[in-house]
Amino acid sequence: QVQLVESGGGLVQPGDSLTLSCTLSGDTIGDYAMGWFRQTPGKERLFVATISKDTTNSNDGDSVKDRCTISRDNAKNTVYLRMNSLKPVDTTVYYCATVQTYYGISIENRQNEYEVWGQGTQVTVSS
């Protein structure tokens, strides 16, 4: 069974940093570009960041623009999202997902292209 499991969420204070992890089981993460999204109940899901299969290309979205770094360790079947200078508006559930791409350098920010999703991890930013 192919499964993504996110971890690393929790309660942090404004200005703190946090690293989320997402581990794939039942498949090889190196075969996929990966993405992070976030969604608050009742609101649309927002693109956060994406990274290519070969790790050389990445992009982040407006929701956490310039405050996040996506990385991956294919040997550990894991992708990471490092977020800095966290704000209360960053309080939401963060999801990772897989997307098939043809080229190793390709990235994808369209959520409809993503296939396997994790269950999400809650991040709460509050003093």
CORVEN-V572804 format. One record per residue. N is the residue number from 1. PHI is phi in degrees with one decimal (NA if undefined). OMEGA is omega in radians with two decimals (NA if undefined). NEAR is the number of other ideal C-beta (glycine too) atoms within 8 Angstrom. Layout:
# CORVEN-V572804
N & PHI & OMEGA & NEAR
N & PHI & OMEGA & NEAR
This chain:
# CORVEN-V572804
1 & NA & 3.13 & 4
2 & -81.5 & -3.06 & 8
3 & -147.9 & 3.03 & 9
4 & -111.3 & 3.12 & 15
5 & -128.1 & 3.08 & 9
6 & -89.7 & 3.07 & 15
7 & -154.1 & 3.07 & 9
8 & 102.8 & 3.10 & 9
9 & -72.4 & 3.13 & 12
10 & 160.1 & -3.14 & 8
11 & -97.7 & 3.10 & 4
12 & -132.1 & 3.13 & 10
13 & -94.8 & 3.07 & 8
14 & -54.5 & -3.12 & 9
15 & 93.5 & 3.14 & 5
16 & -73.4 & 3.02 & 8
17 & -114.4 & -3.10 & 9
18 & -154.0 & 3.07 & 12
19 & -117.4 & 3.05 & 9
20 & -96.5 & 3.09 & 17
21 & -121.0 & 3.12 & 10
22 & -144.4 & -3.08 & 16
23 & -112.3 & 3.13 & 10
24 & -97.3 & 3.03 & 15
25 & -122.9 & 3.13 & 10
26 & 83.8 & -3.14 & 6
27 & -161.5 & -3.10 & 10
28 & -107.3 & -3.04 & 7
29 & -64.5 & 3.14 & 13
30 & -65.7 & 3.12 & 6
31 & -85.2 & -3.02 & 7
32 & -131.8 & 2.78 & 12
33 & -75.0 & -3.07 & 14
34 & -127.7 & 3.13 & 15
35 & -141.8 & 3.00 & 16
36 & -118.0 & 3.10 & 17
37 & -134.6 & 3.05 & 14
38 & -141.7 & -3.08 & 14
39 & -152.3 & 3.00 & 12
40 & -96.2 & 3.14 & 8
41 & -50.4 & 3.14 & 5
42 & 89.4 & -3.14 & 3
43 & -122.0 & -3.11 & 6
44 & -71.0 & 3.10 & 4
45 & -78.4 & -3.06 & 9
46 & -113.8 & 3.07 & 10
47 & -73.4 & 3.11 & 12
48 & -109.2 & -3.09 & 15
49 & -164.5 & 3.09 & 15
50 & -141.9 & 3.12 & 16
51 & -139.2 & -3.10 & 14
52 & -76.2 & 3.13 & 15
53 & -58.5 & -3.05 & 11
54 & -88.3 & 3.08 & 7
55 & 72.2 & -3.01 & 9
56 & -84.8 & -3.04 & 6
57 & -131.1 & 3.12 & 10
58 & -154.4 & 3.13 & 9
59 & -156.6 & 3.05 & 8
60 & -123.1 & -3.05 & 11
61 & -93.9 & -3.06 & 11
62 & -65.9 & -3.03 & 4
63 & -64.2 & 3.12 & 8
64 & -132.8 & -3.01 & 11
65 & -53.4 & 3.05 & 7
66 & 64.3 & 3.10 & 4
67 & -117.1 & -3.12 & 8
68 & -136.2 & 3.07 & 13
69 & -134.0 & 3.06 & 7
70 & -99.0 & 3.13 & 16
71 & -147.5 & -3.14 & 9
72 & -150.5 & 3.04 & 11
73 & -128.2 & -3.06 & 9
74 & -64.6 & 3.12 & 9
75 & -66.6 & 3.12 & 4
76 & -98.6 & -3.14 & 6
77 & 56.3 & -2.99 & 10
78 & -135.2 & 3.00 & 11
79 & -119.5 & -3.06 & 14
80 & -124.2 & 3.01 & 12
81 & -135.1 & 3.10 & 15
82 & -98.9 & 3.13 & 12
83 & -118.6 & -3.12 & 13
84 & -114.8 & 3.08 & 8
85 & 47.3 & -3.07 & 6
86 & -64.3 & -3.11 & 15
87 & -122.3 & 3.08 & 7
88 & -55.4 & 3.14 & 7
89 & -69.1 & 3.09 & 5
90 & -82.6 & 3.11 & 11
91 & -68.7 & -3.14 & 9
92 & -178.3 & 3.09 & 9
93 & -98.0 & -3.12 & 12
94 & -107.2 & -3.11 & 16
95 & -123.1 & 2.97 & 14
96 & -111.0 & -3.10 & 15
97 & -158.1 & 3.12 & 15
98 & -103.6 & 3.05 & 13
99 & -143.4 & 3.10 & 13
100 & -83.7 & 3.08 & 8
101 & -130.6 & -3.08 & 12
102 & -78.2 & -3.09 & 4
103 & -96.7 & -3.14 & 6
104 & -62.5 & -3.08 & 8
105 & -89.5 & -3.04 & 9
106 & -71.8 & 3.04 & 11
107 & -126.1 & -3.05 & 12
108 & -150.2 & 3.11 & 11
109 & -111.0 & 3.13 & 9
110 & -88.8 & -3.03 & 7
111 & -62.5 & -3.12 & 10
112 & -68.0 & 3.13 & 4
113 & -83.3 & -3.09 & 7
114 & -80.0 & -2.97 & 13
115 & -112.9 & -3.10 & 8
116 & -98.2 & -3.11 & 11
117 & -120.4 & 3.01 & 9
118 & -83.2 & -3.09 & 13
119 & -86.5 & 3.09 & 7
120 & 95.8 & 3.05 & 9
121 & -133.2 & -3.06 & 11
122 & -83.3 & 3.01 & 9
123 & -117.7 & 3.12 & 16
124 & -123.0 & -3.14 & 9
125 & -111.6 & -3.07 & 13
126 & -157.5 & 3.07 & 8
127 & -93.2 & NA & 3
